[in-house]
Amino acid sequence: MTPALQARRTVAAPIVLAVIIAAGQIVSLVEPGLRSPLFGLSLVVLDTLGIVYSLRAARYGARLTWRITAAGRALSLSMSICFAVNEVNGALAWWWAGALSGLTMFAVLTAAALSASIRRLRGRQRVAFAAELLTVFSCAFMLVWHLVLDPAFKTPASYRWVFDIGFGLGNLLLSVVIGTVLLRGASRGLREPITLLLGGMILWAVSDTVFSSIRINGHDPDRNALAVLALTSASLIMTIAAMRMTRDAQPDAGVTWGAPPIWSTHLPYIGVALGSVVLVGITIRSQQFSTWGGLILAQCAMTIAVMLRQVVSLRDSREVSSTDPLTGLANLAGLRAGLRRTSGRFGILLIDLDDFKPVNDRYGHETGNLLLTHVAHTLRGQIRATDIAARVGGDEFVIVLCDLADDAEAGLVAERVLAAFAGTPVEVGEHVIHAHASIGVATAEDGEDPQSVQHRADLAMYEAKRNDKHGWRAYDPSMTDQRTREAILADLLEHAIAHDELSVHYQPIVDLASGRTVGVEALARWRHPLYGFIPPNEFVPIAERSNLIHAIGLWILEEACAQVQDWQRRQHTDPLHLSVNLSPRQLLKPGIVADIAGVLDRTGLSPAHLTLEITESAIVDAGTAAPILAEFRARGIRIAIDDFGTGYSSLQYLIGLPIDSLKIDRAFVTQLDSTTRGAAVAEAVVRLGQVLGLDTVAEGIESPAQVAELQLLGCTSGQGYLFSKPKPAAEIEASLNLIPRQAVQ
């Protein structure tokens, strides 16, 4: 038989079986006299097939559950055969054999249902599960006692008690166990064979209870078409469940577990409440309220009070388990629960604080915690009551925007968050600390997996952090996960420091009026033996995130200071000024002033010949930067603001901080086109520098026309490819003070 034909037969088998059983039920409706034999024959056939297919299903997963089920179906088959023989010959032994098979069947099927759930429980979870079962069973038992057992015990004792009472309790136990298992999330959906099996079992228990009730009341249950149809359908469902397991599952496929409904945790309390109602109802119905009413009401009131106290405690414990204790926002568990409740179009903002570790290192963890609570308060103020804000890591937060109108709305929220961070600093004593963050934004359609949306937001956040600090990026399909490469580069970078793979290149800084080289800027370069040239805009951010930037920065500084001092000693030229970049992480590192002073002492370079270039993002926290910059100034070291006009700094910082020069970003130099509009920003920076008594240095000069226009604007110095690309010391040495005058004319 070909695999395709076998697959078609496997799919068709449950359908054919269902059609045959349905045909038998139709015949029994048309010919009531055939109902009893057709009913018995149907159960025998279904139990036989159930045994065979349950044993086959055990090969494909949940082995214990299916093997126990096969044993239960075998006992059901034995019960049907024994009762049928008893009907023919009237021998009491066959009746007892059938009754004992039936009672054992209930125990075995209950064990099968428990095996589907209890295997994933451990320790106290099993005890809690047993307590839930006992609570719900006790409530149901009260009802069964009043309606079935008590009337049965009032009849003359006979062997029929075993059947009436035993089967009633068996059905009760089976239905309570399966109901509790299903409510705890034994399977994810009704299409799963295990869930279908459990559904068939609980239908069997309910149907058999009705079947027994009809018999206890003196009627022949075999003549009741609805009872016969229900029991036959239950047996058919259990058999089809085993067939589906052999058709759908792959070898070694296990049970797919799902999360139970939230309300199912209140199942024991529902049982207690219903039990109290049953007690009161029976007392009133039996007209014994005057005797027992006060006691029962007091007992019910006490039970309800304890139950309410437990519900409150459960809610408190759930809040503790789903809430971040520091910020009061949702934690990771709370976020996941919130995402499960999300419906419709939603968006996720992944927020990662920039340079949070230096804040902890410099000011201590109490200040870091104060900043985190401030961030949490700010986030709450930027979202709606229906949205979710969560802290999912040390300095990582998530916002879930529910019911988004469009993608642009998520971007507006990201901008509001960044603006709120920039506009509401945290004051710690004399220090003012701003929260900086990189935000990734991703949106989803209704029904999309939240995990994949969060992953896209993570990629967007990572892209925002790579490009610039205190910014946001929306996910774009062109974004790829660069973290594997960056993790490799981080390891290689540490190796590069120890094995001299890094080098220092120098770019001349020229006096625009005379064409004389007045300084050089030292720039790091990395050429790896395998990966080749790795650009600074790729490895410098990696160095900052991996805390290697301080070691690299000090190494560059020492190499450059020693080189410039050697040039000045050998060539007897006018003093050269050295410019070196200082990253925000370096600026905030404790002892940075002493470290740089030590480099100057070892190399012999005068502090007056050193300029430290810092970005605007490094001075946004003016209260943090000012004391450090003042120490540098006291030692005679000059300070320049690099890429001025591209960040978030305020003019008040330029007035209050010890700054010596402004560097005009290449983006503004590129716009120079001999028009008022093109020169607007560059002219504004130059005029600002003149008013504040600061030097101005233009970056990215590529044409003599740009030099001429900068001179007209009043800019004094510049650097760029027009004069020289960054080069190693040996290549740049020959051009020191030899820049051709025509290049600046």
Residue, then its C-alpha position, 0 to 999 in steps of 0.5 A: m500500500t502506498p503512503a498516500l493511499q494509507a494516509r487517505r484510509t487513515v483520514a477516512a476511517p473515523i468518518v466511516l465509523a461515525v457514519i455506521i454508528a449514526a446509521g445504527q442509531i437511526v435504525s433504532l429510532v425507526e425500530p424501537g425493538l432493535r434499540s437494545p441489541l444495536f446499543g449493546l453491539s455498538l458499545v462492543v464494536l466501539d470498545t474493541l476499536g478503542i482498545v486497538y487504536s488507544l494502544r496505537a496512539a501510545r506510540y505517538g506520545a502521552r504513552l501512559t494516558w493512552r495505555i491506561t485508556a486502553a485498559g479502561r476500554a477493555l474493562s468497558l468491553s468486559m462489562s458490556i459482555c458480562f451484562a449481556v450474558n447475564e441478560v441471557n442466562g440470568a446467572l448472578a456471577w456474570w452480573w457481579a463480573g460486569a459490575l466489578s468491571g464497570l467499577t474498575m473501569f471508572a477508577v482506570l479512566t479517572a487515572a487516565a484523566l489524571s495522568a494527562s495533567i498530573r505529570r506536569l505538576r511537581g511537589r506542592q502543585r500536586v497537593a494543591f491539585a488534590a485539594e481542588l479535586l477534593t473541594v469540588f468533589s465534596c460539593a458535588f457529593m453533597l448534591v449526589w447524596h441528597l438526590v441519589l445516595d440517601p434515597a438509595f440507602k432508604t431502600p432495602a439492602s441488596y446487591r443492586w446497591v453496588f450498581d446504583i451507588g457504586f456507578g453513581l459515585g464512579n460517574l461523579l468522580l470521573s466527571v469532577v476529575i476530568g472537569t478540573v483537568l480541563l479547567r487547568g488547561a490540559s490541552r490548548g484546543l478541542r482539536e487536540p486528541i487528548t482534549l477530545l478524549l477527555g471530552g468523550m470521558i466526561l460525556w460518558a460520565v454525565s450520560d451514564t449518570v442519566f442512564s442510572s437515574i432512569r433505571i433507579n426510578g423504575h424505567d428501562p434506560d435502553r428504551n430511552a433514545l436520548a440516553v442511548l444516543a448520549l452513551t454511544s456518542a461518548s464511546l464514539i468520541m473516545t474512539i475517534a480521539a485515539m484514531r486522530m492521535t495516530r493520524d495527526a501526531q508525529p512520533d514522540a509528539g507529546v501533549t500540548w499544554g495550554a494556560p488555564p482560564i484565569w477564572s479557573t483558579h476560583l474553582p474551589y471557591i465556587g465549589v464551597a459557595l455552591g455547597s453552602v447554597v445546597l445546605v441552605g436549600i436542603t434545610i429549607r426544602s426539608q422544613q427543618f430550618s428552625t432546627w438547623g437553620g441557625l447553625i447552617l447559616a453561621q457555618c455558611a457565613m464563616t465559610i464565606a468570610v474565609m473564602l473572601r479572605q482567601v480570594v483577597s489574598l490570592r489577588d494580592s499574591r497575584e499582584v505581587s507575582s506580576t508587579d515589579p516591586l521597585t517601580g510598581l509597573a508590571n513585571l515580565a509575568g504581568l506583561r505576558a498576562g497583559l499580552r494574552r488579553t490584548s486583542g485588535r491592533f496593538g503596538i510594542l515600544l521596547i525602551d532601553l535606558d542609555d548609559f544607566k550603568p555609569v549612573n549606578d557606578r558614579y552615584g550608587h544604586e540608590t540613585g539608580n533606583l531613583l532614576l528607574t522609579h522616575v522613568a516608570h512615573t514618566l511612562r505612566g504619564q505618557i500612556r492611556a489607562t488601557d495600555i500596559a507599561a512594564r519593567v522587564g529588565g534592569d534598565e529595560f521597559v516595555i509599553v504595549l499600546c492597545d487598539l492602535a489607530d495606525d502605525a504613526e500613533a506608536g511613533l508619536v508616543a515614542e517621541r512623547v516619551l523621549a521629550a518627557f525624559a529630556g524635559t524632566p530630569v532627576e535632581v540628586g542633591e546638587h546633581v541633575i540627571h537626565a534619563h536617556a533612552s533608545i526606543g524600538v517600535a513595532t506594530a501588529e495586526d489582530g491575532e499576531d503573535p506578541q512574541s514576534v512583535q516584541h522581537r521586531a521591537d527589540l531589533a528596532m531598539y537595537e538599531a536605534k542604539r547603534n545609530d544614536k542615543h536618545g532616539w527611536r526607530a520603527y521596525d523595518p523589514s530591512m533590519t537584520d539581527q546584527r547581535t551575533r556579529e557584534a558579539i563576535l566583534a566584541d570578543l575580537l575587540e578585546h583580543a585586538i587591544a591585547h595584540d596591537e591590532l588597533s592603530v591611531h590615524y591622524q587628521p590635520i586641523v588647519d588654520l584657514a587663514s594661513g593654511r598652517t597645520v595647528g593641530v591633529e585629531a587622533l582617530a582609532r582604526w582597526r584592521h582585523p587579520l580575517y575581517g579586514f578593515i572594520p569602520p569606527n562607526e561599527f566597533v566604537p559603539i560595540a566598545e561602549r556597550s562592552n565597557l572596552i571604550h575606557a581601555i581603548g580611549l586611554w590607549i589612543l590618548e597615550e599613543a597620540c600624546a607620545q607621538v605629538q610630543d615626539w613631533q614637537r621635540r624632533q621638528h622644532t615646529d610651532p606647538l601642535h594641538l592634539s584633539v582626542n575624542l572622549s566618550p560619554r561613558q569615559l566622561l562618567k567613569p570615576g577617576i577619569v581626570a586622574d587617568i588622563a593626567g597620568v597619561l600627560d605625565r608619562t608622555g610629557l605633553s603639556p596639558a595646554h596642547l590637549t583638547l578633549e572632544i565630547t559630544e552634546s549627549a555627554i553634557v545633557d546632564a550638566g550637573t554631572a559633566a560640569p564638575i569633571l570638565a571644571e577639573f580638566r580646565a583647572r589642569g589646563i586641558r581644553i574642551a571642545i563640543d564635537d558635532f555641535g548642533t546635532g544633539y539635544s543640548s541647551l544653550q544654557y550649557l554653553i554658558g555654564l560649562p567650561i568649553d573652549s571651542l565648537k566643532i561645526d558638524r560636517a552635515f552643516v558644512t556640506q550645505l554651504d553653497s554660497t546662499t544665505r539659506g545654505a550658510a544659516v546653521a554654520e553662520a549661527v554656530v560661528r556667531l554663537g562662538q564669537v559671542l561666547g568667546l569660543d573658537t570654531v572648527a569646521e569638519g568635513i571640508e572638501s572644497p576650496a569654495q567651502v573654505a572661502e565661505l567659512q572664512l567669510l563667516g568668521c570660522t578660524s580652523g577646519q579639517g577634512y579630505l581637502f587637506s588630508k584623510p586620516k593617515p598613520a603617523a608616518e604618512i602624516e608626518a611629512s605633511l605637517n606644516l606643508i599643506p599647500r597654500q593654494a588649497v586654502q585660497 
